[in-house]
Structures are given as structure tokens and as C-alpha cells.
Amino acid sequence: MSHLKVIKNAFANLCRGGAGALVTLLLPPFLTKILSKDAYGTWLLILQLSTYVSFLDFGMQTAVGRFVAHCNELGDTKRRDSIISTAIAVLTGAALLAISGISVLAWQLPNLFKDMPDNLQQDAQLALLCVGISLSISLPFSVFGAIFIGLQRYDIPAWIIGISKLLGGVFVVLIAQSSHSIVMMGVVMSLANLAAGFWQFIAYKKYAGYMDISLKMLSTKAASDITKYCSALFVWSMGILLVTGLDTVIIGWFDYKSLAYYTLATSLTSFAVGVQNSVFTIILPNAAAISARGDRSGLGKLLISTTRYATIILILTSLPLILGAKWILFFWVGSSYAVHTVQLLQLLVVANFVRQLGAPYSIVAMAAGEQKVIILSPLIEGVVNMIVSIILTSKLGANGVAVGTIVGGIVSVYLHFFYNLQRTKSILIENINVLIIAIIRPLLAVLPGMIYLIFFIDRQTIDSSLVEMLSLGVVAMLTIGLLYLFAIDNNEKEQLNLALKRRLKSFS
């Protein structure tokens, strides 16, 4: 893959993730003022519960993207079309299962969250049905977006998903302002979800209609290939469910009054994770193509370089949220929400930073078809996370879930690098220390920021002084300078310097 195409795909993914992030950032300041704290917390609970539908994707989007890239590299169009057709059929069945599950969940909602206010229970049930069923119907349509990922046309699904999320967010705020009804908000959100799914189908017909997707292309061989690939991804998804999907439920059960504060913190961390994953996922088709050529050493080099870049991206997206947590929250949702959310946000950002360190390895392993090697990691991480979260949340409240995520993340990264990698036959890394150094070198740049956070920021008050803000700017510049010194190699420094010189010359 050319550098230009990598940059183009990364930019497209950033736009897609950026649209979702923009909605995540823009909605809370409006909704926290329009809705009561209980209504807002309940709305966020509905959104979290409805995302459970996505776990019935079974990892199919990743599988289709990988198989399309792999089959195109080998010129096997018949297998490609059979895989796509069979995936759509499987996800149609999953959609029916998801609708049944959401219906049961909506029915039992008041029994699961006994502290939910009585006046919100029926509205919450109806809103959950609307959002959950729309996401269920969207499952088979997601395959069309995955096709474009396999074709390395990230721009098409990026535009579709991005615009749909932006419009959906705008209309949710308008409906909330006019009706103050979470039911009507759910209706608007469901229409946006359905529109995105149908739009992806239209795009497929226009840009990839040459593919033969039909009932006659269904095959047991394709179903077997998908099952083998997705069985591990499904287990992986269940691990992710235990890690992040049950957090809101645990807090709603033990500490319902903190639900709005926790979900605000997760909104900001989801923004960071969305930006990170938008860049990380471009590894998959490139790694799949390298794997198709049987280049074990090439996959090893790709893993080392992307892990280093991933660590740099994690630092640049996480550190501002950690250091500037109280200021960001104060200007975002006001002091009444901010004072209860600062520590939760900092803990969750640290937790996701740790977890995401292993993301490049996971993507490369899945692209190489060795997802079964990593099947135990998410399960073990999820179980550890859930147990620690339940124990600590019952004693500490919402902070316990964040600490549980940190503990689970440490376990996951350790398993990836010191157990799974040794068993991944498609990836050749002769010295594991080279991979560890790829993480440690960028992390050296974080030390000034951590020292500043521990010893100089007053975390007990929300009011921000000019001195603190200016010192934060100094720390940010120092961190960027240290990243340049420790995280970038000499060749990259030369290229960066040349690019800066050309840019400066163009302005002169």
C-alpha cells in the first residue's frame, strides 16, 4: 500500500471517527441543560444497552473486510462473493435474534434498575425498543460498509456514517428541546441508524455492484470459513462486553445516582478511543495482503512500527484529557457535573490507554487469520475486569469500575506480548525487547505530564487559574519535544524536517 493511500485511508477513518466524536462532544452540553440529571442518565443508559446489539455482529465486519482484501490479492472473486453473500444471510438471522433480545431487555428494564425513577420507566422501555430494533435491522447492512474497507475505500463508509451521525445528533437535540421526551429522541436516533444502513446499500450498488451477491452464492464452505474466522472474534467480542459493555449496568445496579457522571466520562474516553481506532484499523487490509504473501518478517516489522506509532497517538490523544480533565469538563458541562466526573475521566483515560497498547498486535493477528491465538486474552481480561469492578463498585461506587478496567487492561497487554505473540506463527519478531522498546521510548515523553499532574494540579477544586493553564501549555510543548527526541527515529526526523522546511519556504 502506498504512503499516499495510507494517509488517505487514515484521514477518511479520522473523519468518520471525528463525526461520531463531534456528536459525542456536542450533545452533552445541550442535553444536560435540557433534561434532568435522572432523564439524561437514563438516556445514556438506553444508548449503552442498545449497543449490545452490535455484539451480534459476531465480528462479521472485520471478517468481510479481511476476506475481501485477501481474496482480491489472490484474484479469487468467487470465494469473495460467496463470503459476502453468506455473511449477509447470517447477519439477517442475527438481526431477528437481536430484536427478540432487545424486546426482553426492554420488558425487564424496571426490574433490572430498581432505582430508576418511576416516571421514566415506561419512556425508557419504549426508547430502548426504538433504538435497539433500528440497530438490529442495520446489522446485515453493515456488510456493505465492510466491503469498502476490504477494497480500501474507507472514504465511502466514512462519509455515510459520519453524515448520518451528525444529522442524527442535531435532530436528537432539536427533539429534546421541543418535547423533552426520551421516547421521541429514541425515534429520531432509530431513523438515523436505518438511513445509514440503507445508504451503505445504495453506495454498494453504485461502486461495487459488479460483485455477485445473491442467494445462489450462499455456500456451506463460505459459512464454514466465516465460522472459523468469526468464532474467535465472537469470543473476543464477549470479552469486550465484559470489559466495557457491562460497566453501565454495574453502576446502574450499585450506584444509579452516578450513572450520568460515569457516562459523561465514558463519552470523552470514547472520543479518544474512536480517534485511535480510526487510525489503527487501516492496518488490517495491509496486514492481510502481507499475510497472503506469507511474509512473516514483514508482519513483524509492521507490528513493531505500528505499535510505536500507536503509542504516540495514544499519548497525544490521552494526555490532554488527563491533564486538562477539570477544565475540559468545566467548560463542557458546567461545574455541577464536572466536580463529580473529573476523577472518573482520568481513571478511564488511563484504563483505555493501557488496553489500547495491544490493539496493533490484535489487528495484525486477526488480519493474518490467527485470531484463535488471542482468543483467551479478552476472556481473561473481561472476567478479571468484571470481578474487580463488581467488588470495588459495591464498596467505592463508580470509581471501582474504572479501576477494574485498568487492572483488566494490564492483564490483557501482558498476555498479548508475553504469551500470545510467541504462539502467533505468522508474525516473526526475533527479539521481543524490540517491541517493548517501541512502547517504552514514547512513554518517556509522558513523565513530565505525570509529575505535573501528581504534584502541581489541584484536583479538589474545579476553578482553573491562569497559571495552571499556562503551565499546562508548557508541559504539552515539553511532551511534544520529548516525543520528537525519543519516539521518532532518525530517518523520520529527516523526513519531518524536510517537510517543515518545504512548508516554511512556501510561506516565505
N, C-alpha and C positions, 0 to 999 in steps of 0.2 A: 504494500500500500504506500502511495506517495505521501510525502510530508504535507503537501497541499490538501490531499484528500483527508488525512488525519485531522488537520486543523479545521477543515470544513465540517466534518462529522462531529468533532468536539464542539464547534460553535453551534451547530444545529441542536445537539443534545443540551447544550447550555441554555439555548433559547427555550427549549421545551421544559427543562427543569426550572428555568428562570420564570416562565409564565406561572407554573404551579407555585413557585416560591413567592412571586409577586402577589398572587391571590392569598397565600398564607400570611403574608406580611400586611396586606392592606385591609383584610376583613376584620381582624380583631379590634382595631381602634374604633371602627364603626359599631360592630356588634356588641362590644362591651358597654357602649353608651346607649344603644337601642334596647337591648334585652337586659333583664335582671340577671344577677350572678347565677342564680339557680337555672334559669332558662338557657343562659349561654353555656353553662357547664353541661346541661342535658343535650343541647345541640351538638356539642363536641363529642359527647358520648355516642350519639347516634352515628356521627361520621366514623368514629373508631369502630363501632360494631359492624357497620355496613362494609368496612374494608375486609372483613373476614371472608367475604365472597371471593376476593382476589386469591385466596389460598387454594380455591378450587380450580385455579388456572393450571395447577399441577406442574408449574414450570414450563408450560407449553410454549409460551412466547420465546423463552430462551432456547428451547429445543428447535422450534421452527427457524429462528434466526440462524442458529448454528448449522442445521441441516441444509438450509438454502445456500449459505456460504460454502459449505463443504461440498455439496453436490454440484454447484456451479463451477467450483475449482476443478472437479473431476469430469465435468461435462455430462453428468447423469441426470438429465431433466425428468425422465420418467419417475425415478425414485423421488426426486424433489416434489413433483406434483402429487404423487401418492401420499407423501408425508403430510403435505399441506391439507389435502382433502380429508385425510383421516383425522388430523388434528381438529379441524372444524367440527367434524362429527362428534368427536369425543367431548369437545367443549360445549356442544349443544346439549348433550346429556348432562354435563356438569352444571349447566345453567338451570336445568329443571331441578336438579338436586339442591342447588343454591337457593332457589325460590322457596322450596319446602323448608330448608333450614332457617331462612330469614323469617318466614311466617311463624315458625315455632318460637324463635327467639323474641319476636315482637309480642307474641301472646304471653310469654313468661316474663317480660321485662319488669313489671311491677314486683314480681316475686324475687327477681334477682337483685334488684336495687331498692331495698325497702325504705331507704332514706330519701328517695326521690319524692319531691313534693306531690301531693295528690292531684293538684290542679294541672300538673304537667304530664301525668302518666299516659292518658289517652292520646294526647298530641304526640308524645314521644313514640308511641306504638305505631301511629299512622305515618309519621315522618320516616321511621325506620323501614317500614314496608315500602314506601316510595323510593327511597334512595337505594335500599338493598336489592329490590327487584330490578331496578334500572341497571345496576352494576351486574346483576346476574345475566340479563339479556345481552349485555355488552361483551360477555366472555367470548363467544365464538367470533365476534367481530374483531377481537384483539389480534387474531391470527393475521389479518390483513396488514396491520401495523408491523407485525413481526417479519413479514415478507420483505418489507422495505429495509428493515435492519439487516437482514441477510444479504440484501442487494447493496448494502452500504449507501442507501439513500435515506439517511437519518433526517434530512430536511423535511420530507413529506409528513411522517408522523409527528415531527416536532411542530410543524405549523398547525396541524389538525388538533393535536392535544392541547397545544399552547393557547390557541384562539378559543377553543371550547372552554377551557378552564377560566380564562379571563372573562368571557361573556357570562359564564355561569356564576362567577363570583360577583360581578356587577349586579346581575339580576337578583341574587340572593340578598344583597344589601338593600336594594330598592324594595323588594317584597317585605323584608324585615321592617323597614322604615314605615311602610304603608299599612302593614297588617299586624306586626308584632307576633306573627304566627309561625311556629316552627314547622307546622304541617305544610303551609304554603312554601316555606323555604325548602322543604324536602321535595315538593313537586317541581320547583324550578331546578333544583340540583339534578333531579332524575331526568328532566328534559335535556339538560346539558350533556349528561352521560350518554343518553340514547343518540343524540345528534352526533357526538364524537364517533361513536361506533359506526353509524350509517355513513358518515363522511369518509371513514377509512375504507369502507367497501367501495364507495364511488371512486376514490383515488386508485384503488387496486384495479378496477375495471379500466381506468384511463391509462395507467402507467405500466401495469403488469398483467394486463388481460390476456397476454399470449400464453400464460400458464394454464394448463388444463386442470381446472379444479371442478370436480364433478363426482357424482355418486359412483360412476364406473371406475374411478381412480382409487376408491377405497380398497384396502387390502389388509389381510392379516399380517403380512410381512411388515408393512408400514406401522401397523398397530403394535407389533412386537418391538420394532426399533424404537418407537416413541415410548413404549412402556419401560424398556430397558434404560433409556436415557432419563426419562422423567421420574422413574421410581425413586432414584436418589434425590432428584430435585424436589420431589414432593416431601420426602423425609426432611430435606433441608428446609423447606417452607414451614413444616411443622415445628422445626427448631426455632425458626424466626418468629413464629406465632408465640411460642413460649417465651421468647426474649422480649419482643416488643408488643405483640398483639394482645397480651393479657394484662399489660400494665394498667390500662384504664379501668379494666374490670376489677382488678385487685384493689385499686384506690377507691373505686365506687363502692366496693363492698366494705372496706375498712374505714375509709376517710372521705366520704362523699363531699364534705364541705371544701376539700382541697382539689376537687376534680377540675374546676375551671383554671386554677393556678397551674396544675400539672400539665393540662392540655395546652395552655399558653406556652409553657416551656418546651413542650414537645413540638409545637408549631415552629418555633425558631430552630430547634435542632433538626427538624425535618427539612427546613430550608437549606441548612448546611449539608445534610446528607443528600438531598436532591441535587445540589450543585456538584457534589463529589461524585455521585453515581452517574451523572450525566457525562462526565469525563471518563470515568473508569470503564463504562460499558463499551466504549469504542474499541477496547482491547479485543473483545470476543471474536468478531469476524476475522481480524488479522491473525489472532492466535489459531483460529480454526483452519485458516489457509496454511499456516506454517505447519500445523499438525498433519494436515493432509499430505504434505511433502515428506513427513517423517523426520523433520529436523529437530531432534531433541535438544541439541545445543542452542539452536535458535530460540526455542521456547524458554530455555533457561536464561538467556541474555534478555529476552523480552520481559521475563518476570522480574529480574533484578532492576532493570531500568524503570519499569512501570511502578515498581514498589517504591523506588526513590522519588519519582515524580508524584506518586500518590501521597507520600508522607509530606512533601512540600505543600501540595494542595490542601491536605488536612490541616496543616499548621495555619496556612493563610485564611482558611475559612472558619477555623475553630477558635483561634486565639482572640480575634476581636470580640467574639461572643462571650468568652470567659472574662477577659479584662474589662470589657465595657458593658457587662451584664446589667448593672443597675441603671446606667444612663440609657441604654437601649430600651429597657422596659419602662423607665420613667416617661420617656418621650413617646413611646409606642402606645401604652395602655393606661398611663397615669400611675400615681403613687399608690393608690389603694390596692391595685393588683400587683404592682411591682414589688412592694415590700414583702409579699408572700411568695414571690416567684424567683427572686434572684438566685438563691442557693440551689433551688431545683434546676434552674437553667444551667448553672455552672457544672453541677454534677452530671447532668445528662449530656452536655457537650463533651466532657471528659470521657464518659462512657462510650459515646459513639465514636470518638477519636480512636480509642483503643480497639473497638470492634472493627473499624474500617481499615486498620493496618493490614488485615489479612484479606481484604477484598480483591486485590490484583491476583493473588495466588488462586483464590476461589474461581475467579473468572477464567484464568488461563487453564486451570484443571478441567473446568466444565467444557471449555472450547475444545480441549484435547480428548473429550469423551471419557474422562476419568473421574466423573462426579461421584462414583461409588466409593472412591478412595476417601473422600471428605465427608462421607455420609454421617459418621459418628460425631463429628465436631459440633454441628448445630444442635444435635440432640443433647449432647452432654452440656453444651453451653446453656441451652434452653432449660434443662432440668435444674442445673445449678442456679441459674438466674431466678427461676420461679420459686425454688425453695428458699433462697436467701431473701427474695423480695417479700414473700408471704410472711416469713418470720420477722423481718425488720419492719415491714409496714404495719404489722399488728402492734409494734412497740414504738416506732418512730414516726408513723404516718407516711405521707407521700415520699419523703426523702429516702425511705427504705427501699422503694422500687428503683430509684436512681442508683443507689449503692449496689443493689443486686445486679443491675446491668453492667456496672464496672467490673464486678467480680466475674460475671459470666464472660465478659469480653476478654479479660486476661486469660481465662481458661481456653477460650477459642483460639486466640493468637498463638498460645503455647502449643496447642495440638496441631495447628496448621504447619508451623515451622519445624517442630521437633519430632513430629510423628507422621503426619500425612505426607509431607514433602518427600520423605525418604522412601515412601511406598508409591510415589507417582512416577511410573516408568517413562512416561512421555516427556518429562521435564528433566534435563540434565544440568545440575548445578554441582560442580565438583567440591566446592567449599561453601558450606552453609554460612560461614562467617562473612562472606562477601554480601550475602543477602541481609544479614543483620546490620552490617555497616551501612547498607543503603538506607536503613531506618535511623540508625544512631546519629549519623552525620547531620541530617536535617534537624533532629531533635535537639542538638546542641544549641541551635538558634533560639529555642524556647526558654532557655534558662533565665535570661533577664526578665522576661514577661512573668514567669512564675515567681521569681523573687519579688518583683514589684507587687504582684497580687497578694502574696502572703504577708509582706511587711509594711506596705505603704497604702493600700486601698482600705478605706473604712467601709466595711461591709455591713455595718449596723444601721447606717442611715442611707436614705435614698437621695437626698440633696447632693448635688455634684458641685465641687469647687472648680474654678478656672485652673488652679494649679494642678489638680488631679488630671484634668482633661489635657493640659499641655504636656504633662509628664507621660501620659498615655501615648501621645503622639511621638515623643522621644523614644519610648520603648518600641513602638511599632517600627520606626525607622531603623533602630538598632537590630531588631529581629530580621528585617529585610536584608540589612548589611551582612549579618551572620549567615543567613541562608545563601547569599552570594558567595561567601568565603568557604563554607563547609559543605553545602549541599549541591553545588554546581561544579562539574569537572572543568578542566582547563579548556577543552575543546568547545564546550558550551559557553564558557566565558568569552572566548574569542568571537564566537558567532554572535553572542549578545552584544558585545562591544561594537562589532561591525554594524549591527542593526541600529544601535543607538547613534553611531557616528553618521550613518546614512540619514537617519531621521533628523538629527540636528542640522546636517548640511541642507536638507530640504527646506528647513525653516529659515536658513540664513540667506 
